[in-house]
Amino acid sequence: MEGLSTSELLALLEIISDCTQCATIGRFLEIAAAVGDMLQAGNIVFLSSKFDFSSTPASIHEINVSYPVQWVDMYRAANYV
């Protein structure tokens, strides 16, 4: 197993730091793009949810960073997560 290089570790720390100060969707999308570049991921969707006391999602917020809209619509129509 290969470890992270010094430059990769620094980039990861910068992303973590940016996450703690993220205040806008625009900035979030910039951070998501940096994560995608680091992971060499082609498409990214983020979901965040807030659970109530019965562990059922009270709300789910989706941010589609780079998936085609038709693909996301198909997943929603099939009720996929």
N, C-alpha and C positions, 0 to 999 in steps of 0.2 A: 504494500500500500504506500502510495506516495503522499507526502505531506504538502502543505501549502508553502509557496515561496514567500519571501519577505514582502514583495510587492502585492501578492494576493492577500496576505494578512492585513497589510495596510489598507487596501481597498475595502476589505470586509469591515475593518474597524471604522472606516469613513462612512460606510453604508449604515452601520449600527448607530453611529453618532447622528447621521442625517435623520434616521427614523425617530430619534428622541426629540427632534426639533421640527418635525414635519407638521405644517399647519394648513396646507392647501392641497386640493386634489392635484393641481398642476405639479407641485413639488413631489407628491406621492408618485405620480406617473414617471417623473425623472428618476426617482429612487428605484422604482420597479424596473425601469429600463436598465439601470446599472446592475440590478440583481440578475436580470435576464442575460445580460452580457457576461457576467461572471459565471453563471451556470451554463452558458451557451444554449439557452432555451429559446425555441422559436416562438412559442406562444405562451402568454401568461394571463391568468384570471385570478384575482384575489377575492376571497370571501371573508367577511367578518360577521360574526353573529353575537348576539347578546342572549344569554340563557336566563330563563326565569328559574324559580326554585325547583320546579319539577323536571329540570334538565331538558325542557323543550325549547327550541329556539323561539324567543320572543320577537326577534327581528333579525333579518339577514341583509347585509349590504354587499352588493357585488360591484367590483370595478373591473371591467374588461380592458386589459391593457393592449392586447395585440391579437386576440382571436377574431376571425371573421364573424360579422354580425349574424350571418346565416347559421353558422355553427352553434353559436350561443342560443339563438332562437330554437334550433332543433333540440338542444339539451333541455331548455325550459319546457318545450312542448311535451317532451318525454318524461318530464319531472325528474331528470337526473341531477345529481349533485356533484 
